[in-house]
Amino acid sequence: MIYLDYAATTPLDSEVKAGMEAVSEAFGNPSSVHAYGRKARKVLDEARERLAALLKARPKEVVFTSGGSEADALALIGTALARGRGHIVSTRVEHSAVLESLKLLEKLGFETTLLPPDRFGLVYPEQVEEALRPDTILVSVMAANNELGTLYPVEAMARLCRERGVVFHTDFVQAASELPFPEGPHLLSISAHKFYGPKGVGALLVRGVELLPLIPGKQERGLRGGTPNPALAYGMALALEKAMKEDLNRLKHLRDSLEAGLLSVEGVELNGHPSQRLAKLVNVTVQGADGEALLMAMDLLGVAVSSGSACSAGSLEPSHVLLAIGRTREEAKASLRFSLGRYTTQEEVQEAVKRFRQAVEMARL
């Protein structure tokens, strides 16, 4: 089996696993004052300090969560509820964690504006500026699209929002393993399992913003109740340290090779920006193919890819991202996301292209 779905999740790195096992003896509750609690607190504090250093932040600005979706929800819902009312700006191509949070806030009386992307999936600072209103309290724009890989100018957007006194959040979940962390956002979300860390842990960077906790409690400076898992937090810090040393040139070379092979098949078209995108991701539409048959054929032929966001798996609906950039429902369903990673080889890429050709023939019958 060839695994080309790294954008959905990554395998746990062996060194990270070993590091987590080394601190697993610290089973105490970090909030307890006895020796067991202090030992666990030491592990948790070290994880927070190491993560903060990578994020160019202070330790107290790092809030541990259960993952990227919770971090996004805390950023949006927590900010909105702390303000009480107001207007929120985001985009039509955000991750479902952001879009579903916005739907909830709309039910609570908040107004939202979703910016349309261009055909590459891009959204521009000028669009954000035009959408801002006197009552705008929050802008949320992802750093890298999880389906297309398209990159967004979030630093420019963050500067614009700071000048206007508006809170800016960016979903950095897909970007964390490739891009340097921006300094402008007030709020930034990450998730460990996207960069070879453990599942079940993420973080929200909180800079000078008042949030209402979604889970009440005294932990995480009162922003996220519940007993934290020191080993998971430690594993996330280790994983991010290693991920930020990745050789992106190798990944780009593999991506370009894969893209060339996929696009050499008649009727296959690229989705997303041709150059301004993540090194690990290629999204294509196969004209004239049955989407469900295409995805099943790839699986039967031993290549693990996806038809969109992993968080939408099992849904019969086409990708909202592909619809937003102008694909028809049929085209969106007949699209595949290939994502490469640390353990992908050139031989796997070449073999995946061969099997893709077979799958296209099967899906077009």
Secondary structure, 3 states (H helix, E strand, C coil): CEECECCCCCCCCHHHHHHHHHHCCCCCCCCCCCHHHHHHHHHHHHHHHHHHHHHCCCHHHEEEECCHHHHHHHHHHHHHHHHCCCEEEEECCCCHHHHHHHHHHHHCCCEEEEECCCCCCCCCHHHHHHHCCCCEEEEECCCECCCCCEECCHHHHHHHHHHHCCEEEEECCCCCCCCCCCCCCCEEEEEHHHHCCCCCCEEEEECCCCCCCCCCCCCHHHCCCCCCCHHHHHHHHHHHHHHCCCCHHHHHHHHHHHHHHHHCCCCEEEECCCCCECCCEEEEEECCCCHHHHHHHHHHCCEECECCCHHHCCCCCCCHHHHHCCCCHHHHHCEEEEECCCCCCHHHHHHHHHHHHHHHHHHCC
